[in-house]
Amino acid sequence: MNVPEFEDYEDVKKFLHTGGDAWYYSMVEEYMDMIAGDLSVEEFDAEELNGWIENELNSVHEGYEDYVDQR
């Protein structure tokens, strides 16, 4: 699985505009919806987004592990 690493706001715009990877698209879209209107382009922190994606992936992985353990 190729996890996107965003460098700046332009990377995110390009990812969302081209459709990006379907697995991560909804995560990135959700993050951008959460911060919409709160930040200017200059204030956008790509490292925060990258960390948020990593956190989301960990949550999905933990949920999957719990599901498998319960079977």
C-alpha positions as MATLAB code, in Angstrom:
seq = 'MNVPEFEDYEDVKKFLHTGGDAWYYSMVEEYMDMIAGDLSVEEFDAEELNGWIENELNSVHEGYEDYVDQR';
ca = [
       0.000    0.000    0.000;
       1.489    3.304   -1.085;
       0.704    5.889    1.611;
       0.753    9.418    0.209;
       3.197   11.853    1.784;
       2.058   15.399    1.194;
       4.588   18.215    1.018;
       2.199   21.167    0.812;
      -1.304   22.361    0.035;
      -0.685   22.075   -3.706;
       0.046   18.328   -3.315;
      -3.275   17.877   -1.540;
      -5.189   19.850   -4.191;
      -3.609   17.762   -6.941;
      -4.394   14.516   -5.087;
      -8.053   15.493   -4.615;
      -8.409   16.869   -8.128;
      -7.015   13.754   -9.838;
      -8.912   11.353   -7.603;
      -5.802   10.066   -5.851;
      -5.749    6.613   -4.327;
      -9.314    5.550   -3.499;
      -8.273    4.136   -0.123;
      -6.836    7.460    1.066;
      -9.085    9.839   -0.851;
     -11.883    9.783    1.731;
      -9.380   10.278    4.569;
      -7.818   13.312    2.904;
     -11.219   14.701    1.947;
     -12.469   14.297    5.536;
      -9.397   16.023    6.944;
      -9.736   18.931    4.534;
     -13.442   19.239    5.374;
     -12.573   19.362    9.092;
     -10.118   22.243    8.651;
     -11.965   24.055    5.852;
     -12.244   27.717    6.653;
      -9.973   27.394    9.673;
      -6.648   27.753    7.890;
      -5.178   29.784    5.106;
      -3.010   28.106    2.488;
       0.046   29.555    4.219;
      -0.983   28.025    7.561;
      -1.679   24.573    6.121;
       0.543   21.942    7.766;
       1.179   18.944    5.520;
       2.972   17.122    8.348;
      -0.199   17.338   10.438;
      -2.204   15.815    7.579;
       0.386   13.059    7.093;
       0.226   12.279   10.825;
      -3.567   12.287   10.763;
      -3.566    9.775    7.882;
      -1.148    7.564    9.805;
      -3.422    7.741   12.851;
      -6.456    6.830   10.746;
      -4.591    3.869    9.244;
      -3.646    2.675   12.721;
      -7.310    2.884   13.778;
      -8.392    0.865   10.748;
      -5.681   -1.709   11.422;
      -6.651   -2.013   15.096;
     -10.313   -2.403   14.142;
      -9.399   -5.137   11.690;
      -7.273   -6.926   14.302;
     -10.152   -6.766   16.805;
     -12.527   -8.159   14.190;
     -10.183  -11.028   13.321;
      -9.600  -11.833   17.005;
     -13.354  -12.084   17.620;
     -13.917  -14.632   14.875;
];
